[in-house]
Amino acid sequence: MRIVVLGATGRLGSSLVTALEERGHEVVRASRSVGVDARTEAGLDPAFAGADVVVDALNVNARGANAAVDFFTTTSQHVVTAARQAGVGHVVVVSIWNAAHPDAVVYGYYAGKAAQERVYQESGLPVTIVRSTQWFELAEVLLTAARLGPIAVAPHMVSRPLAADAAARAVAAVCEGAPQPDGVVLAGPDRLDLFDLARRLAGGRPRLVALNPPGMRAFAHGVLLPPDDVVGIGPTVDEWLAARD
């Protein structure tokens, strides 16, 4: 299969490219570094030509709702237009579990992901939205996102996180199947507060202080937890930590 990966240089995208190539697929790495920019539409048409599957694994470093909604709405609309013109048979969208929940969408980035999902759901294209819980790697980001000298501030985020590489392999499997209008949910094997994982990673340096601002308070109380019947994908957090050593 010829599979286009938008966001191919990102954390999920780069692992997805590896997983797809290991499965024998022809992968088109679509990113701004090679002249493909979904925000401006540059390079989309030639990148999508002859594609069987397009994966939207785009990301943006934006916490504010306006910036996130603008980015994800614009890029997804452009992807939809180009995919329709190219006759792409399956569009796979990487999103976040419960991003559109009323208690989660208050957080700006999640508002952007919710807007992205709406564009694809209303597109009429054969789409599968893969809604993943948070990745273990997010705990590393929490250590640097809000740091002042020896102190870092991070929110409690109760979820069933999984490794980014495991999520990428699951997305690769979705690419090989038929579109699933109801979407797919990915989650790790165990319930975990990412704040606690970040604290383990820090080892006391920096000192981690918990703070959930109004837009993220629900994250501490289970809004990020997937349904109980979602089968967890390994490794466990202890296995993931051991592999890092």
Secondary structure by P-SEA (a helix, b strand, c coil): cbbbbcccccaaaaaaaaaaaaacccccccccccccccccccccccccccccbbbcccccccccaaaaaaaaaaaaaaaaaaaaaacccbbbbbbbcccccccccccaaaaaaaaaaaaaaacccbbbbbbbccccaaaaaaacccccccbbbbbbcccccccaaaaaaaaaaaaaccccccbbbbbccccccaaaaaaaaaccccbbbbbbccccccccccccccccccccccccaaaaaaaac
